[in-house]
């Protein structure tokens, strides 16, 4: 009896039409690529909060798929690539907070510097809170995951500085960095090439970028501190020379591969 029921159940599964998840694409749309459906849902992954990017966002920016002739704008393809990378990293890369040693190294390379300090991908807020405590003010963090933003705000409230630091649930690709003088990043290596372009285009003269775990792929560091996974790289932005490179002179100190720090 049970074998018969199992066979009937298998037959019903084979005969039932297979329903694909609605990713917001309508193949009936004319033109070079389909438009997003009116009620398209954002992309999601089991156990991960919904992304701030929907498929419709990517169609609007990716010329090879979603744009109509004559509507393509400079930078659309690069923006679409950044969105795709953010979607994949959000779904596939687990959050790993900076270690106490990593936070210490970041602060060593930024301590005493004036101007706004931002942490791109601030997670639970530990770097922003540590920066505020050591005098790097104002300090704020940008994080796409709303759960981590809530956790960071809770940590700030517990530390008694909820009114002094800010945590924004915002995608880093949409953040304007033109008034940011100190930037820390602990991001996956897949996004760093695109991040270099954004930093070079937006950061002001004299800004410093500190990258943890992974170095920026083409910039030359002015200081390296720590070993192994605790290593961080510092880069200064100067006009008249490639971003991340200091013009030759007695004040420049490029020390890749050696645990060294620079005073801010």
C-alpha positions in Angstrom: 0.0 0.0 0.0 2.7 2.4 0.9 4.7 1.6 -2.2 1.7 2.4 -4.3 1.3 5.8 -2.6 4.9 6.6 -3.1 4.6 5.8 -6.8 1.5 8.0 -7.2 3.4 10.8 -5.4 6.4 10.5 -7.7 4.1 10.6 -10.8 2.3 13.7 -9.5 5.7 15.4 -9.0 6.8 14.5 -12.6 3.5 15.7 -14.1 3.2 18.9 -12.1 4.6 21.9 -14.0 7.9 23.1 -12.5 7.6 26.6 -11.1 10.7 28.7 -11.4 11.3 31.5 -8.8 10.1 34.9 -10.0 13.3 36.9 -10.5 11.4 39.8 -12.0 12.0 39.1 -15.7 9.3 39.2 -18.3 10.5 37.3 -21.5 7.6 38.8 -23.5 9.0 42.3 -23.3 10.2 43.6 -26.7 13.6 45.1 -27.3 17.1 44.2 -26.5 16.3 42.9 -23.1 13.3 42.2 -20.9 12.0 44.8 -18.4 11.4 43.9 -14.7 7.9 42.9 -13.8 5.8 45.5 -12.0 5.8 43.6 -8.7 9.2 42.0 -8.9 10.7 41.0 -5.6 14.3 41.7 -4.6 16.8 38.9 -4.9 17.3 36.9 -1.7 19.2 34.0 -0.4 18.2 31.6 2.4 19.3 33.0 5.7 20.3 36.3 4.3 18.2 39.5 4.6 16.8 40.8 1.3 19.2 42.7 -0.9 18.8 46.4 -1.5 19.3 45.7 -5.2 16.6 44.0 -7.3 17.0 42.5 -10.7 15.2 45.6 -12.1 18.1 47.8 -10.8 20.6 45.7 -12.7 18.6 45.8 -15.9 18.4 49.6 -15.7 22.2 49.8 -15.4 23.5 47.0 -17.6 23.7 48.2 -21.2 24.1 44.7 -22.8 20.9 43.5 -21.3 18.5 46.2 -20.2 19.3 49.4 -22.0 17.6 50.6 -25.2 19.7 52.0 -28.0 20.5 55.7 -27.3 19.9 55.3 -23.6 23.3 54.1 -22.5 25.2 56.3 -20.2 28.9 56.3 -19.2 29.5 54.2 -16.1 26.2 52.1 -16.5 28.1 48.9 -17.0 30.5 49.4 -14.2 27.6 50.3 -11.9 25.8 47.0 -12.9 29.0 45.1 -12.2 29.2 46.6 -8.8 25.6 45.7 -8.1 26.1 42.1 -9.2 29.2 41.8 -7.0 27.3 43.2 -4.0 24.5 40.8 -4.5 26.8 37.8 -4.7 29.0 38.9 -1.8 25.9 39.5 0.4 24.5 36.1 -0.4 27.6 34.0 -0.4 30.2 35.7 1.9 29.5 35.4 5.6 30.1 38.4 7.9 33.4 38.2 9.8 34.1 41.0 12.2 37.5 42.6 12.5 39.7 41.2 15.2 40.9 43.3 18.1 44.4 43.4 16.6 43.0 44.5 13.2 41.0 47.3 14.8 44.1 48.4 16.7 46.2 48.5 13.5 43.5 50.5 11.7 43.5 53.1 14.5 47.3 53.2 14.6 47.3 54.3 10.9 44.5 56.8 11.3 45.1 58.2 14.8 45.5 62.0 15.0 44.2 62.7 11.5 41.5 65.4 11.1 38.3 65.1 9.1 35.4 62.6 8.8 36.1 58.9 9.4 34.0 56.3 7.6 34.0 52.5 7.6 32.6 51.0 4.4 30.9 47.8 5.3 30.9 48.6 9.0 29.3 45.4 10.2 28.5 45.5 13.9 30.2 48.9 14.2 33.3 48.0 16.2 35.7 50.0 14.0 33.4 53.1 14.1 33.1 52.9 17.9 36.8 52.5 18.4 37.5 55.4 16.1 35.2 57.6 18.0 36.8 56.6 21.3 40.3 57.5 20.1 39.2 61.0 18.8 38.5 60.3 15.1 35.3 62.4 14.9 32.9 62.5 13.3 32.8 58.7 12.7 30.1 56.8 10.8 29.6 53.5 9.2 27.8 52.3 6.0 26.4 48.8 6.0 24.0 47.1 3.6 22.8 44.4 6.0 20.0 45.9 8.2 20.5 43.4 10.9 24.1 44.4 11.4 23.2 48.1 11.3 20.7 47.4 14.2 23.4 45.5 16.1 25.9 48.4 15.6 23.3 50.9 16.9 22.7 48.7 19.9 26.5 48.5 20.6 26.7 52.3 20.3 23.8 52.7 22.8 25.4 50.4 25.3 28.7 52.3 24.9 26.9 55.6 25.7 27.7 57.2 22.4 24.5 56.6 20.3 24.1 60.3 19.7 27.8 60.8 18.7 28.2 58.1 15.9 26.1 57.2 13.0 25.3 53.9 11.2 23.6 54.1 7.9 21.9 51.2 6.1 23.1 52.2 2.7 25.1 50.6 -0.1 28.6 51.8 -0.3 28.4 52.3 -4.1 25.8 55.0 -3.6 27.7 56.8 -0.8 29.3 60.2 -1.7 32.9 60.2 -0.3 33.9 63.7 -1.3 34.0 64.9 2.3 35.6 61.8 3.8 39.3 62.1 4.9 39.7 58.7 6.6 38.3 55.5 5.2 38.6 52.0 6.4 37.5 49.0 4.4 37.4 45.3 5.2 35.9 43.9 2.0 36.1 40.9 -0.2 38.9 41.1 -2.9 36.3 40.8 -5.7 35.0 44.3 -5.1 38.4 46.0 -4.5 39.2 46.8 -8.2 35.8 48.6 -8.5 36.3 50.3 -5.2 39.6 51.7 -6.3 37.9 53.6 -9.1 35.3 55.0 -6.7 37.9 56.1 -4.2 40.1 57.7 -6.8 37.2 59.7 -8.3 35.6 60.9 -5.0 38.1 61.2 -2.2 39.6 64.6 -1.5 43.3 65.5 -1.5 45.2 64.1 1.5 42.6 61.4 2.3 43.8 58.1 3.7 42.4 54.7 3.0 43.2 51.7 5.3 42.3 48.3 3.9 42.3 45.2 6.1 42.8 41.5 5.2 43.3 42.3 1.5 45.3 45.1 -0.1 44.0 47.3 -2.9 45.1 45.6 -6.1 46.9 48.4 -8.0 47.6 51.1 -5.4 50.9 51.3 -3.6 50.7 51.5 0.2 52.5 54.2 2.2 52.4 51.9 5.3 51.8 48.3 6.2 51.2 47.1 9.7 50.7 43.6 11.1 51.2 40.1 9.9 49.0 37.5 8.3 45.2 38.1 8.6 45.9 41.0 10.9 47.8 42.9 8.3 46.4 46.3 7.1 47.6 48.6 4.3 47.4 52.4 4.3 47.1 54.5 1.1 47.2 58.3 0.8 45.5 60.2 -2.0 47.6 62.9 -3.6 46.9 65.1 -6.6 49.3 65.0 -9.5 50.2 61.4 -8.9 48.4 58.1 -9.2 45.9 57.5 -6.4 47.5 55.6 -3.5 51.0 56.6 -4.5 53.0 59.3 -2.7 55.2 61.5 -5.0 58.9 60.7 -4.4 60.5 62.8 -1.7 61.9 62.6 1.8 58.5 62.5 3.4 57.3 59.5 1.5 57.5 56.1 3.2 56.4 53.1 1.2 57.0 49.9 3.1 55.1 47.1 1.5 55.8 43.8 3.2 57.2 45.2 6.4 55.3 45.8 9.6 55.6 49.6 9.8 53.3 52.5 10.7 53.1 56.2 9.8 52.0 59.0 12.1 48.9 60.6 10.7 
